[in-house]
Amino acid sequence: MIQVEGLIRYVLDRNIYCGHKTNFHKMKMIQTKLNLEIVEDVDVMPRVYIESVPTLDGKYEKRIVKVGDGSIIKLFNKTPIPRKDTDVVCPHFLELKWANGCPFNCAWCYLQGTFRFLERGKRPYIKDWNKITTHIKALFSCNGKTKPELINAGEICDSLIGEHLNPPASLRIIELFNEQSYHKLLLVTKSNRIENLLKAEPKRTIVSFSINAYPVAERWERGAPHPLKRINAGRALSEYGYNVRVRLDPIVPVENWKERYAEVINDIFKNFEPERITIGTLRGLWSTINNCKDKSWVTYVIRGENTNWGLRPPFEVRLEIYKFVLDLLEKEYGYRNVGICKETVGIWRALGLDYRKIKCNCLL
């Protein structure tokens, strides 16, 4: 263990002190932008930008790429169309960036790197509601001009960080989406605070719970509700009428990992059947690794594969994980509506799957 920790420290030091100087002017610009200290006139309906963008199957389609300045609604396109085996597959999707941050302290949370330039770090921050509302309504004004989208309100925040507000943030956003019948809203969370969701009409909203094996969650998802509480919340929302999805991600190859993940999968299906399950394995961007406080999880990726979305466990380890979970879901539960999150072309090919037909958490 000491040797591995030494290797991590060596690689981190090498990555940090390789001749790059901190650009404090750039840091200030980023902080200003993310804090929205300069915003457009929210009384004016912002422009909706539609462009022809590439798809995974080599074609082009018209998509909304941003609304206004892109600070609220923007196409997530940070993952380029894959060209080689180590490129990750991630279909582009629309983000609703109504808030930043998360109250939970998952060791590998990439927000630690994303918001490293902010004085508040990844502490929750909700943007101006007038601007949020105006940009959502501008998006809806273009309904029919592009294909229907699933708008992800949980990419850079936990979707339920505003439940203490009056009115609760979830209700404000859900009610806006219920005013139209074209796009749908995606809420992504580790929270079990669902009492406000049980007051809303669920027709245009999908709720996705991030769940992990119990010892993994207890060790590295500090501050988050126990996975069983999330499962119970998922059951309650499913019974109420929501389409409920599950993200089993990141799967970590801890000791006896097969038994641990079989256990949590069994508990999920004992309570409800998810509309879709998306699985993924541990990954660490360098910005995350450099800025996270608990680096114990890095031991699982430091000697693994380097991809264009960070370090991962070795290829064969990930392949074994996916084969096990996919086989378990199909043989034990007859379940096939499974997506794979931010995984390489090489893994897709080794599994005999066509990444161009991907269906995952962020897609309708």
C-alpha positions in Angstrom: 0.0 0.0 0.0 2.9 2.4 0.8 4.4 1.8 -2.6 1.1 2.5 -4.4 0.6 5.7 -2.3 4.1 6.7 -3.2 3.3 6.1 -6.9 0.2 8.2 -6.7 2.1 11.1 -5.0 4.8 10.9 -7.7 2.4 11.0 -10.5 0.4 13.9 -8.9 3.5 15.9 -8.3 4.7 15.3 -11.8 1.3 16.4 -13.2 1.1 19.5 -11.1 4.7 20.7 -11.4 5.4 20.1 -15.0 6.2 23.7 -15.9 2.6 25.0 -15.9 2.2 28.2 -13.9 -1.1 29.2 -12.3 -2.9 31.8 -14.4 -4.6 33.9 -11.7 -6.2 36.2 -14.3 -7.8 33.1 -15.9 -8.9 31.9 -12.5 -10.6 35.3 -11.8 -12.4 35.2 -15.2 -13.7 31.7 -14.6 -14.9 32.6 -11.1 -16.7 35.7 -12.5 -18.4 33.6 -15.2 -19.5 30.8 -12.9 -20.7 33.2 -10.3 -22.8 35.0 -13.0 -21.7 38.4 -11.7 -22.3 39.7 -15.2 -25.6 38.5 -16.7 -27.7 39.5 -19.6 -31.0 41.4 -19.4 -33.4 38.8 -18.1 -36.4 40.8 -19.3 -35.4 40.1 -22.9 -36.1 36.6 -24.4 -32.6 35.2 -25.2 -31.7 33.8 -28.6 -31.8 30.0 -29.0 -28.9 28.7 -31.1 -29.5 25.8 -33.4 -26.7 24.1 -35.3 -26.0 21.0 -37.2 -23.9 18.8 -34.9 -22.2 15.4 -35.5 -23.8 12.2 -34.1 -22.2 8.9 -33.1 -23.2 7.2 -36.3 -21.3 9.7 -38.5 -24.3 11.8 -39.5 -25.4 15.3 -38.6 -28.6 16.5 -37.0 -30.0 19.9 -36.0 -29.6 20.4 -32.2 -30.1 23.2 -29.8 -26.5 24.1 -28.7 -27.3 26.8 -26.2 -29.8 29.4 -25.1 -28.5 32.9 -24.7 -25.0 33.0 -23.2 -25.1 29.2 -22.5 -24.8 29.7 -18.7 -28.2 28.0 -18.1 -28.9 25.7 -21.0 -26.1 24.4 -23.2 -25.3 21.2 -25.1 -22.8 19.0 -23.3 -20.3 18.3 -26.0 -17.0 17.9 -24.0 -16.6 14.4 -25.3 -15.7 14.4 -29.0 -17.0 11.8 -31.4 -14.8 8.8 -30.7 -12.1 7.9 -33.2 -9.9 5.3 -31.4 -10.3 2.5 -28.9 -9.3 4.6 -25.9 -11.8 7.4 -26.7 -14.9 7.4 -24.5 -18.4 7.2 -25.8 -20.8 9.8 -24.5 -23.7 11.1 -26.6 -24.2 14.8 -26.4 -27.1 16.0 -24.3 -28.7 19.3 -23.1 -27.7 20.5 -19.7 -29.9 22.7 -17.5 -27.3 24.4 -15.4 -29.7 26.0 -12.9 -27.3 25.4 -10.0 -23.8 24.4 -9.1 -22.4 22.1 -6.5 -23.5 19.3 -4.1 -23.7 18.9 -0.3 -22.4 15.4 -0.3 -18.7 14.5 -0.1 -18.1 11.6 -2.5 -14.4 11.1 -2.7 -14.2 11.0 -6.5 -16.7 13.7 -7.3 -15.4 15.6 -10.4 -17.0 18.8 -9.2 -14.0 19.1 -6.9 -12.0 19.8 -10.0 -14.7 21.6 -12.0 -15.2 24.2 -9.4 -11.6 24.4 -8.1 -11.4 28.1 -9.2 -14.4 29.1 -7.1 -14.0 30.4 -3.6 -17.0 28.4 -2.5 -15.7 25.3 -4.2 -18.5 22.8 -4.8 -20.8 24.1 -2.1 -24.3 24.4 -3.6 -25.2 27.7 -5.3 -28.4 28.4 -7.1 -28.5 30.9 -10.0 -30.9 33.7 -10.6 -34.5 32.3 -10.9 -35.6 35.0 -13.3 -32.8 34.0 -15.7 -33.4 30.3 -15.2 -37.1 30.8 -16.0 -36.5 33.0 -19.0 -34.0 30.6 -20.6 -36.3 27.6 -20.1 -39.2 29.4 -21.7 -36.9 30.4 -24.6 -36.0 26.8 -25.1 -39.7 25.8 -25.2 -40.4 28.6 -27.8 -38.4 26.5 -30.2 -40.3 23.2 -29.6 -40.7 21.4 -32.9 -37.7 22.9 -34.6 -35.4 20.1 -33.3 -35.9 16.7 -31.9 -37.3 16.3 -28.3 -34.6 16.3 -25.7 -34.1 15.0 -22.1 -32.8 18.1 -20.3 -30.3 17.1 -17.6 -30.7 19.2 -14.5 -28.1 17.2 -12.5 -24.8 17.2 -14.4 -23.0 19.9 -12.3 -25.2 19.7 -9.2 -27.4 17.3 -7.3 -30.8 18.0 -8.6 -32.4 18.2 -5.2 -30.2 20.8 -3.5 -33.0 23.3 -3.5 -35.7 21.5 -1.6 -35.4 23.8 1.4 -36.5 26.8 -0.6 -40.0 28.3 -0.7 -41.1 27.2 -3.2 -38.8 24.2 -3.6 -36.5 24.3 -6.6 -37.7 21.0 -7.9 -41.3 22.1 -8.0 -40.5 25.3 -9.8 -38.6 23.5 -12.6 -41.1 20.6 -12.8 -44.0 23.0 -13.2 -42.2 24.8 -16.0 -41.7 21.6 -17.9 -45.3 20.6 -17.3 -46.4 23.7 -19.2 -45.3 22.0 -22.5 -45.4 18.5 -24.0 -42.2 18.3 -26.0 -39.1 18.1 -23.9 -38.6 16.1 -20.6 -36.7 17.0 -17.5 -34.1 14.7 -15.9 -33.4 15.0 -12.2 -30.2 13.2 -11.0 -29.6 12.7 -7.3 -28.2 10.8 -4.4 -30.7 12.4 -2.1 -33.8 10.8 -0.6 -35.5 14.1 0.1 -38.5 13.4 -2.2 -41.4 14.9 -0.3 -41.8 17.8 -2.8 -41.6 15.5 -5.8 -44.6 13.6 -4.3 -46.6 16.8 -4.6 -45.9 17.4 -8.3 -47.4 16.0 -11.5 -44.7 13.6 -12.8 -45.7 13.5 -16.5 -42.6 15.4 -17.9 -40.0 14.3 -15.4 -37.6 11.4 -15.1 -35.8 10.9 -11.8 -32.5 9.0 -11.7 -30.9 7.8 -8.5 -27.1 7.2 -8.3 -26.7 4.1 -6.2 -23.6 2.0 -5.2 -22.7 -1.1 -3.3 -23.2 -0.6 0.4 -19.5 -0.9 1.5 -18.5 1.4 -1.4 -21.0 4.0 -0.5 -20.2 3.8 3.2 -16.5 4.3 2.5 -16.5 6.9 -0.3 -19.9 8.5 -0.5 -19.8 10.4 2.7 -22.7 12.5 3.7 -25.0 10.9 1.2 -28.1 8.9 2.3 -27.5 5.1 2.6 -28.2 3.4 -0.8 -31.2 1.6 0.8 -32.7 5.0 1.6 -32.2 6.0 -2.1 -33.8 2.7 -3.2 -36.8 3.3 -0.9 -37.1 6.8 -2.4 -37.0 5.3 -5.9 -39.8 2.9 -5.0 -42.0 5.6 -3.6 -41.6 7.8 -6.7 -42.1 4.8 -9.0 -45.4 4.0 -7.2 -46.4 7.6 -7.5 -46.0 7.6 -11.3 -42.5 8.8 -12.1 -40.3 7.1 -14.5 -37.4 6.2 -12.2 -33.9 5.3 -13.4 -30.8 4.0 -11.6 -27.2 4.9 -12.1 -25.0 2.1 -10.8 -21.9 4.1 -11.1 -19.0 4.1 -10.4 -18.6 0.4 -9.9 -15.5 -0.1 -7.8 -13.7 -3.5 -7.8 -13.4 -3.8 -4.0 -12.9 -7.1 -2.3 -15.8 -9.5 -3.1 -17.2 -6.9 -5.5 -19.4 -9.4 -7.3 -21.3 -10.3 -4.1 -21.6 -6.7 -3.1 -23.0 -5.5 -6.4 -25.3 -8.5 -6.7 -26.7 -7.6 -3.3 -27.6 -4.0 -4.1 -29.0 -5.0 -7.5 -31.2 -7.6 -5.8 -32.4 -4.9 -3.3 -33.3 -2.6 -6.2 -35.4 -5.2 -8.0 -37.1 -6.2 -4.7 -38.4 -2.7 -4.5 -39.1 -1.5 -8.0 -38.0 -2.1 -11.6 -36.0 0.9 -13.0 -37.1 2.3 -16.3 -33.4 2.2 -17.3 -30.2 1.2 -15.5 -26.9 2.9 -16.5 -23.7 1.3 -15.4 -20.2 2.7 -15.3 -16.8 2.1 -13.7 -14.5 4.3 -11.7 -12.8 7.1 -13.6 -10.6 10.0 -12.5 -9.9 13.2 -14.4 -6.6 14.7 -13.4 -8.4 17.8 -12.2 -10.4 15.6 -9.9 -7.4 13.6 -8.7 -5.4 16.7 -8.0 -8.1 18.5 -6.0 -9.8 15.7 -4.1 -9.0 15.3 -0.4 -9.5 11.5 0.0 -7.2 9.9 -2.7 -7.6 6.3 -1.4 -9.8 5.4 -4.4 -7.0 6.4 -6.8 -5.3 3.1 -6.1 -7.9 1.4 -8.4 -7.1 3.6 -11.4 -3.5 4.7 -11.1 -2.1 1.6 -12.8 -5.0 1.3 -15.2 -6.0 2.7 -18.6 -5.5 6.3 -19.6 -8.4 7.6 -21.7 -9.7 11.0 -22.9 -11.9 11.0 -19.8 -9.3 10.2 -17.2 -7.7 7.2 -15.6 -9.6 4.0 -15.1 -9.2 0.5 -13.8 -7.3 -1.9 -16.1 -9.2 -2.9 -19.3 -9.7 -6.5 -18.3 -11.0 -5.5 -14.9 -13.6 -3.2 -16.4 -14.6 -5.8 -19.0 -15.1 -8.4 -16.3 -17.3 -6.0 -14.4 -19.6 -5.2 -17.3 -19.9 -8.8 -18.3 -20.9 -9.8 -14.8 -23.5 -7.0 -14.3 -25.0 -7.4 -17.8 -25.3 -11.2 -17.4 -26.7 -10.9 -13.9 -29.4 -8.4 -15.0 -30.5 -10.5 -17.9 -30.3 -14.0 -16.3 -31.7 -13.1 -12.9 -34.2 -10.4 -13.8 -34.8 -10.6 -17.5 -33.6 -7.0 -17.7 -32.0 -5.6 -20.8 -32.6 -1.8 -20.8 -29.0 -1.1 -19.7 -26.8 1.8 -20.7 -23.0 2.2 -20.3 -21.6 5.5 -19.1 -18.5 7.2 -20.5 -16.8 4.0 -21.5 -14.2 3.4 -24.2 -14.8 2.2 -27.8 -12.5 -0.7 -26.9 -14.8 -1.9 -24.1 -17.9 -1.6 -26.3 -16.3 -3.7 -29.0 -15.0 -6.3 -26.5 -18.6 -6.6 -25.2 -19.9 -7.1 -28.7 -22.0 -4.0 -28.5 -22.6 -1.2 -31.0 -21.8 2.1 -29.2 -23.7 4.0 -32.0 -26.9 2.6 -30.6 -26.2 3.7 -27.0 -29.0 4.3 -24.6 -28.0 5.8 -21.3 -29.1 8.0 -18.4 -29.0 11.3 -20.2 -31.1 10.2 -23.3 -34.8 9.8 -23.8 
